[in-house]
């Protein structure tokens, strides 16, 4: 008979029963379940997180298949958070996974009760909404981790972790810092980011534009509101996966540190 005890026996073997008790009680909210966020959710659930809220407003698109966990030829068109939830429950049917099909924005920010979570994870693409989440999350007592840009990269050895103000070589990190300085609003406390200082170019841009035109893609697949999209760039699953798993690893490491 399958039980949580048997599913996570190798986690317990490494980290101990006290860790399993601690991780099962933590409440985590993850914003964005694309190339980075979907793998972060996988890492969290496979490590013993039982209470996870996943937030995203998009549907699975065929262009997601190369890098997003729940995106397959069978799930195209499905709501991302629902498709991901179904997958995660196959790993641990006892997990409490809340799928919220909503955009995090100025209009919805107060709907999420950030103060009720132990961990808040940012895998949002939109600069505006990412900046807002950073500011709001840093006002809570929860531990906050953020992903910087994972596109235009191929070298896994250049993926790093650093405090936000020490992130170097990342255009998204630079844009966020500039935005905070312009607004004269700053995060209330320091937080760690996953980033890479590698920056390639889109060598297949012309072909991509032709393919997109032929498919007549909708400019925005958001279900509830128009989401300010970042520029479309090429990305690879081994990079987005490393970003996502690193985020989940930061949560696991923090829980372990606090019980040691």
Buried (B, 14 or more C-beta within 10 A) or exposed (E): EEEBEEBBEEBBEEBBEEBBEBBBEBBBBBBBBBBBBBBBBBBBBBBBBBBBBBBBBBBBBEBBBEBBBBBBEEBBEBBBBBBBBBBBBEEBEEBEBEBBBBBBBEEBBEEBEBEEBBBBBBBBBBBEBBBBBBBBBBEBEBBBBBBBBBBBBEEEEBBBBBEBEEBEBBEBBEBBBEBBEEEEEEBBEEBBBBBBBBBEEBEEEEEBEEEEEEEEEEEEBBBEEEBBEBEBBBBBBBBBBBBBBBBBBBBBEBBBEEEE
